[in-house]
């Protein structure tokens, strides 16, 4: 059965399926949380700011916060062994979820000022930190050869977890009539289960000695350089950082365009605050279901074959090409239905093909790069892209007074930059396979 997805050899099944289950549970928890984020943000009011500005500037605030978080996280990787790093970071976020539930609107307090914005910022950091940490862990476990074969299967866990999480979230709110904010408590269950599985696979899964990598009882990363200095002095990491930055500038611009059109539709219908929150939560739950179903099907039946037939280059170049086609369709017709369909295709491809490519590109790197530079790129560069998207909104709405169609055309230019950088990353990745970094050459 597993061979339908990728090639799995003797002795690899249990560790790979455990990692599959771990990321499945993490994404399931995230998609319980994500619709709460959108609904809470939709009723957050700041005088003088539109809904799209509130959303965009909240993303920029994540970027500023991550500048402080990344060096602190890098220090933790040099002090804690791998499984303790995963467990303690995960438990920190679990406790945060409980606190947000306690301070939800209308529970202990009618409304805590700006808490919807704080939760939006927190959710973004939660997503990029835990997912980046999981993939650092997986890249650390596997060699180049094993990782290329098994990552499509493990990433299928992420795609299926996203589908199940978004479907269950909508089911619990609409059919079981569970209060939206109770999803925060429910999300703690899969999150804790994921932490237990990660600890198990660290102790009993892949033998690092057999892989030629250092013992799991040592600190997650050596204490030789900071994350930022690693990126600046390594050409491959610089290219990767720039590509991820451009990629998420494009993606977040698209999310802002979609959010603005959704809010405009709500205003046209004349909905009050409570109805707007419910309608926004329902729209995004439904959107996430179709996005994640698309990603699941691509992950199960396309990704490993695309890599087998076209190599790493095919994986890396497919997402910007899909985005280019999607924004071409948006440029000709910017109605909500067209933008929703194009974003479904783009996000589905990013959650499957792009997600796998972004993990495979780390396989030729060193352990220090995996735990420090990867964490920085997968968090800070993602949020820098969000920050530039916020600046795009500020200039576009406040200075240039442009409509959605102009944002779409600007995004097409950015996709061209993303595609060019992806080509350069593919070329450098090919060079590293012939001339690996010292740690990986052993």
C-alpha positions in Angstrom: 0.0 0.0 0.0 2.8 2.4 0.9 4.4 1.7 -2.4 1.6 3.7 -4.1 3.1 6.8 -2.5 6.9 6.1 -2.6 9.5 3.3 -2.2 9.7 2.1 1.4 12.3 -0.6 2.3 12.5 -3.1 5.2 13.1 -1.6 8.6 11.8 1.9 7.5 8.0 1.4 7.8 7.5 1.9 11.6 9.7 5.1 11.9 8.3 6.6 8.7 4.7 5.9 9.8 5.4 7.3 13.2 6.7 10.5 11.7 3.7 10.5 9.3 1.4 10.3 12.4 3.3 13.0 14.2 3.0 15.7 11.5 -0.6 14.5 10.9 -1.5 15.4 14.5 0.4 18.7 14.5 -1.4 19.8 11.3 -4.7 18.5 12.7 -4.2 20.7 15.7 -3.3 23.7 13.6 -6.4 23.5 11.5 -8.6 23.4 14.6 -6.9 26.7 15.5 -6.7 28.4 12.2 -10.5 29.2 11.6 -10.6 30.5 15.2 -7.9 32.9 14.2 -9.7 34.2 11.2 -13.0 34.6 13.1 -11.4 36.4 16.0 -9.6 38.7 13.7 -12.7 39.5 11.8 -14.3 41.1 15.0 -11.2 42.9 16.0 -11.7 46.6 15.5 -8.9 49.3 15.3 -10.1 52.8 14.5 -9.0 54.0 11.1 -7.8 50.6 9.8 -9.6 48.4 7.3 -9.9 44.7 7.7 -7.2 44.0 5.1 -4.9 46.5 6.9 -5.4 44.9 10.3 -4.6 41.4 8.8 -1.6 42.6 6.9 -0.1 44.7 9.8 -0.6 41.8 12.2 1.6 39.7 9.9 4.2 42.4 9.9 4.2 42.3 13.7 5.0 38.6 13.6 8.1 39.4 11.6 9.3 41.9 14.2 8.7 39.4 17.1 10.6 36.7 15.2 13.8 38.8 15.0 14.0 38.3 18.8 12.7 34.7 18.9 15.1 33.2 16.4 18.4 33.9 18.2 16.8 32.7 21.5 15.6 29.5 19.8 19.1 28.9 18.3 20.5 29.1 21.8 18.0 26.5 22.9 19.2 24.1 20.2 22.7 24.2 21.6 21.6 23.5 25.2 18.8 20.9 24.9 18.9 17.4 23.4 16.7 16.9 20.4 13.7 15.3 22.1 13.7 17.8 25.0 13.8 20.7 22.5 10.7 19.3 20.7 8.8 18.5 23.9 9.4 21.8 25.7 8.6 24.0 22.8 5.5 22.0 22.1 4.3 22.2 25.7 4.9 25.9 25.7 2.5 26.3 22.8 0.0 23.9 24.5 -0.1 26.0 27.6 -0.6 29.1 25.5 -3.7 27.6 23.8 -5.3 27.0 27.2 -4.6 30.6 28.2 -6.2 32.0 25.0 -9.2 29.8 25.6 -9.5 31.3 29.2 -9.4 34.9 27.8 -11.8 34.4 24.9 -14.4 37.1 24.4 -17.4 36.8 26.7 -15.9 34.2 29.1 -14.0 35.9 31.9 -14.0 39.3 30.2 -16.3 40.7 27.6 -13.4 41.7 25.3 -9.7 41.9 26.1 -8.4 44.8 23.9 -6.3 43.7 20.9 -6.3 40.0 22.0 -7.6 38.9 18.6 -4.6 40.6 17.0 -2.3 38.9 19.6 -3.8 35.5 18.8 -3.4 36.1 15.1 0.3 36.9 15.6 0.7 33.9 18.0 -0.9 31.5 15.5 1.5 32.4 12.8 4.5 31.9 15.0 2.9 28.6 16.3 2.5 27.3 12.8 6.0 28.1 11.4 7.8 27.1 14.6 6.3 23.7 15.2 6.3 22.7 11.5 9.8 23.9 10.9 11.0 22.1 14.1 9.4 18.8 12.9 11.0 19.0 9.5 14.4 19.9 11.1 14.0 16.8 13.2 13.1 14.6 10.1 16.0 16.0 8.0 18.3 15.3 10.9 17.1 11.7 11.1 17.5 10.7 7.5 20.3 10.6 5.0 20.0 12.3 1.5 19.0 9.0 -0.1 16.4 7.9 2.5 15.0 11.4 2.9 14.3 11.8 -0.8 12.4 8.4 -0.8 10.5 8.9 2.5 9.8 12.6 2.7 6.8 12.3 0.2 5.2 9.7 2.5 5.9 11.8 5.7 4.6 14.9 4.0 1.4 13.0 3.1 0.8 13.0 6.9 0.9 16.8 6.8 -1.6 17.0 3.9 -4.0 14.4 5.4 -3.8 16.1 8.8 -4.7 19.4 7.3 -7.7 17.8 5.5 -8.9 16.0 8.6 -8.3 19.0 10.8 -10.2 21.4 8.6 -13.1 18.9 8.0 -13.4 18.1 11.7 -13.2 21.7 12.7 -16.1 22.7 10.4 -18.0 19.6 11.5 -17.7 20.4 15.2 -18.7 24.0 14.8 -21.6 23.5 12.3 -23.0 20.1 12.9 -22.1 19.4 16.5 -22.6 23.1 17.5 -19.4 23.2 19.5 -18.5 26.8 20.4 -15.7 28.0 18.1 -13.3 28.9 20.9 -13.6 25.4 22.4 -11.5 24.2 19.4 -8.5 25.7 21.2 -8.8 23.2 24.0 -9.6 20.3 21.6 -6.4 21.2 19.6 -4.3 20.4 22.7 -5.2 16.7 22.4 -3.5 15.9 19.0 -0.7 18.3 19.9 0.3 16.4 23.1 -0.1 13.1 21.2 2.3 14.4 18.5 4.9 15.3 21.2 4.8 11.8 22.6 5.2 10.2 19.2 8.2 12.5 18.4 9.9 11.4 21.6 9.3 7.7 20.8 10.8 8.0 17.3 13.8 9.8 18.7 14.5 7.0 21.1 13.4 3.9 19.0 13.2 5.0 15.4 15.9 5.6 12.9 19.4 4.7 14.1 21.5 7.8 13.7 24.7 5.8 14.0 23.7 3.9 10.9 23.1 7.1 9.2 26.5 8.5 10.0 25.1 11.4 12.1 25.8 12.3 15.7 24.1 10.8 18.7 20.6 12.0 19.8 21.8 12.4 23.4 23.9 15.4 22.3 22.6 18.9 21.9 20.4 19.3 18.9 23.0 21.6 17.2 26.7 22.4 17.9 27.4 25.8 19.4 29.7 27.3 16.7 27.7 30.0 14.9 24.4 31.9 15.1 21.6 31.3 12.6 22.0 34.6 10.8 25.8 34.2 10.4 25.3 30.7 8.9 22.9 32.1 6.3 25.0 35.1 5.4 28.2 33.1 4.8 26.7 30.2 2.9 25.7 30.8 -0.7 23.1 28.0 -0.8 21.4 29.3 2.4 21.3 32.8 1.0 19.6 31.7 -2.1 17.2 29.6 -0.1 16.4 32.5 2.2 15.7 34.9 -0.7 13.5 32.3 -2.5 11.4 31.6 0.6 11.1 35.3 1.2 9.8 36.0 -2.4 7.6 32.9 -2.2 5.7 34.0 0.9 5.5 37.6 -0.3 3.5 36.2 -3.2 1.5 33.8 -1.1 0.5 36.4 1.6 -0.3 39.0 -1.0 -2.8 36.5 -2.4 -4.2 35.8 1.1 -4.7 39.5 1.6 -6.5 39.9 -1.7 -8.8 37.0 -0.9 -9.5 38.3 2.7 -10.4 41.7 1.3 -12.9 40.2 -1.2 -14.4 38.0 1.5 -14.9 41.0 3.8 -16.4 43.1 1.0 -18.9 40.3 0.3 -19.9 40.2 4.0 -20.3 44.0 4.0 -22.5 43.8 0.9 -24.8 41.3 2.7 -25.0 43.7 5.7 -24.0 41.2 8.3 -23.5 42.3 12.0 -20.3 41.4 13.9 -21.5 38.0 15.2 -22.8 36.9 11.8 -19.6 38.2 10.2 -17.4 36.1 12.5 -19.5 33.0 11.9 -19.6 33.5 8.1 -15.9 34.2 7.9 -15.1 31.1 10.0 -17.3 28.9 7.9 -15.9 30.3 4.6 -12.3 29.6 5.6 -13.1 26.2 7.1 -14.6 25.2 3.7 -11.7 26.8 1.8 -9.1 25.0 3.9 -10.9 21.7 3.4 -10.7 22.0 -0.4 -7.2 23.4 -0.4 -6.1 20.5 1.8 -7.9 17.9 -0.1 -6.2 19.1 -3.3 -2.9 19.0 -1.4 -3.6 15.5 -0.1 -4.3 14.1 -3.6 -1.2 15.8 -5.1 0.9 14.5 -2.2 -0.4 10.9 -2.5 -0.3 10.5 -6.2 1.9 13.2 -7.8 4.8 14.3 -5.6 6.9 11.2 -5.5 6.3 10.5 -9.2 7.2 14.1 -10.0 10.4 13.8 -8.1 11.2 10.3 -9.6 10.7 11.5 -13.2 11.8 15.2 -13.0 14.0 15.2 -9.9 14.3 18.0 -7.3 14.1 20.6 -10.1 10.6 19.5 -11.1 9.4 19.7 -7.4 10.9 23.2 -6.9 9.7 24.8 -10.2 6.2 23.5 -10.3 4.7 25.8 -7.6 5.7 29.1 -9.1 4.5 28.0 -12.5 1.1 27.0 -11.0 0.9 30.4 -9.2 1.7 32.2 -12.5 -1.2 30.4 -14.3 -3.5 31.2 -11.3 -2.8 34.9 -11.2 -3.1 35.0 -14.9 -6.7 33.8 -14.5 -7.2 36.3 -11.6 -5.9 39.2 -13.8 -8.6 38.5 -16.4 -11.4 38.1 -13.8 -11.0 39.2 -10.2 -14.4 38.0 -8.8 -14.4 36.2 -5.5 -15.1 32.8 -7.0 -12.2 33.0 -9.5 -9.7 34.2 -6.8 -10.9 31.4 -4.5 -10.4 28.8 -7.1 -6.9 30.1 -8.0 -5.9 30.3 -4.4 -7.1 26.7 -3.9 -4.9 25.5 -6.7 -1.9 27.6 -5.5 -2.2 26.6 -1.8 -2.9 23.0 -2.6 0.3 22.8 -4.7 2.3 24.7 -2.0 1.0 22.4 0.8 2.2 19.3 -1.2 4.7 19.8 -4.0 6.3 22.9 -2.5 6.3 21.6 1.0 8.2 18.5 0.0 10.6 20.4 -2.1 11.4 22.8 0.7 12.3 19.9 3.0 14.3 17.9 0.4 16.5 21.0 -0.2 17.9 20.6 3.3 19.0 17.0 3.0 22.5 17.9 1.7 23.1 20.4 4.6 24.8 20.0 8.0 23.1 19.4 11.4 23.9 23.0 12.5 22.2 24.4 9.3 19.2 22.1 9.8 18.5 23.3 13.4 19.6 26.9 13.2 19.5 28.2 9.6 16.4 26.2 8.7 14.5 27.4 11.7 15.4 31.0 10.8 14.5 30.7 7.1 11.3 28.8 7.7 10.1 31.3 10.3 11.7 34.7 9.8 11.9 34.7 6.0 8.3 33.5 5.9 7.3 36.4 8.1 9.5 38.8 6.2 7.5 37.9 3.2 4.4 38.6 5.2 5.9 41.9 6.3 6.5 43.0 2.7 2.9 42.0 1.9 1.8 44.3 4.7 3.9 47.1 3.2 2.3 46.3 -0.2 -1.1 46.8 1.3 -0.1 50.1 3.0 1.4 51.6 -0.2 -1.4 50.2 -2.4 -4.3 51.2 -0.3 -3.1 54.4 1.4 -0.8 55.9 -1.2 -1.6 54.6 -4.6 -5.3 53.9 -3.9 -5.3 50.8 -6.2 -7.8 48.1 -6.6 -7.4 44.3 -6.3 -6.6 43.9 -10.0 -3.4 46.0 -9.6 -2.3 43.9 -6.6 -2.8 40.8 -8.8 -0.5 42.2 -11.6 2.1 43.1 -9.0 2.0 39.6 -7.7 2.7 38.3 -11.2 6.0 40.2 -11.3 6.9 38.8 -7.9 6.2 35.3 -9.2 8.8 35.9 -11.9 11.4 36.7 -9.2 10.4 33.6 -7.2 10.8 31.4 -10.3 14.3 32.8 -11.1 15.5 32.2 -7.5 14.0 28.7 -7.6 16.1 27.9 -10.7 19.3 29.2 -8.9 18.5 27.0 -5.8 18.1 23.9 -8.1 21.5 24.6 -9.7 23.2 25.0 -6.3 21.5 21.9 -4.9 22.8 19.9 -7.9 26.3 21.2 -7.2 26.1 20.2 -3.5 25.3 16.6 -4.4 28.7 16.4 -6.1 30.5 18.5 -3.5 28.7 18.1 -0.1 29.3 20.0 3.0 31.9 18.3 5.3 29.5 16.9 7.9 27.3 15.2 5.2 30.2 13.8 3.3 31.1 11.3 6.0 
